[in-house]
Amino acid sequence: MICDNLTVTAQGRLIFAGRDARELLTRYGSPLYVMDEARIRHNLRLYVDTLREAFGDSAMALYASKACSFREMYRLAAAEGAGVDVVSAGEAYTAYTAGFPMDRVYFHGNNKTDEEIALAMDWGVGTFVVDGAEELAVIDAEAGRRGITQRVMLRITPGIDTHTYEAVATGQVDSKFGSAIETGQAEQLVGQCLGYPHLTLCGFHCHVGSQVFDSDTFLRSSDIMLAFIAAMRHRYGYLAAELDLGGGYGVRYREDDPVIDIPQNIRQVAAHVKAACDRLGLPLPAIRMEPGRSIVADAGMTLYTVGAVKRIPGYKNYVSVDGGMGDNPRYALYQAPYTVVCPEKMHEPADMVCDLVGKCCESGDILQPKVSLPSTLTRGDLVAVLTTGAYNYSMASNYNRNPRLPVVMVSPDGDRVVVRRESLEDLVRNDV
Ligand SMILES: *Cc1c(COP(=O)(O)O)cnc(C)c1O
């Protein structure tokens, strides 16, 4: 199967992280997100350890928590020695109330509000990754009022198009994120930042894309960023101590997606970065990487119950399940691919081509089109969408006032609910 935490029994039943899919559903209800704690810890350690080995002890892995944000995720990241990045007061608050060491939090985002900036300082967020000039002024003023010096990094746009989906490409010059080197705005921002009395500029950040399967973009962006560091030393006499290369290694949503050896790729980036530093006469900066998807995606699976199988002779077939775009909007948003299986019919021929659709009043409520499932599928059967740990729970909505799903963390020490299922009561909680 696409991840080694998935196996099939001799009777054709799907086992996820050692648990029978039907047993999980019976115990916790449908539909359901399940996550594999051992896999999350493994993925975190892979980055934490490899970055230290490849770049030295100053290197740090930051879990990009927008991929999946609830308190237990921050506890796992803390336990495995990772920092985190957050992109809103909501994510920062979740980390704070989970007891995460806030000095290891990096606060991103292209438009942090004044209120978010103040709250983040209340909670002791270690580093702000600043997108542009307005924000710099607000952070300096707020730090000044508090009599503190705030660590900041600047988000730089290296000018790389990763050739991935446009919606998830962020490194090109005309991106809404960061300040571009090419236009001179990045250099200008460095000058402004260095002039503020209550800010410490600790380095530069870039993030060029997502779902990338080799190190090509990291090699190119590190070349550009190191050259920028050298240029800023020349221009302002300022030497950046940290370089954040962003996130983006890909995961396998389907069998034909490539397998990526992340440690080997990181070692390749390290060799490249070290050689470039030597060439430019720079000391090796403290390196950060910010994996999100590759920490949680293959640790997650969504279980649904079939409600209807509709065959339109001469046209197409639909299988409707009890969830949909409210719990996984990624196909509707940008045609994201997924693997779909029937956990109790793993040995049956997948002889019916159908669109797997949700229960929302929206024709675009498609979890995955043209999937092959057994034609014996009927109301009450189970369907699993695999690799849903990233950008599913975190992108979920209450469209049609469907309650959001719970998250069950499966672990060798026993399962536990880490996010409770929303109740109907929850849905009207803020209504007057
Ligand atoms: C989304 C994002 C990441 C994580 O990207 P993945 O593809 O999930 O690894 C890292 N850094 C920043 C700034 C991001 O916006």
The ligand as a Gaussian input file, in Angstrom:
#p B3LYP/6-31G(d) Opt

LIG

0 1
 C        2.611000      25.758000       4.027000
 C        3.951000      26.177000       4.472000
 C        4.889000      25.221000       4.867000
 C        4.632000      23.750000       4.795000
 O        4.515000      23.271000       3.505000
 P        4.288000      21.703000       3.268000
 O        4.134000      21.560000       1.820000
 O        3.056000      21.332000       4.018000
 O        5.496000      21.000000       3.806000
 C        6.087000      25.672000       5.343000
 N        6.380000      26.997000       5.420000
 C        5.490000      27.936000       5.049000
 C        5.856000      29.349000       5.170000
 C        4.270000      27.564000       4.551000
 O        3.410000      28.501000       4.164000

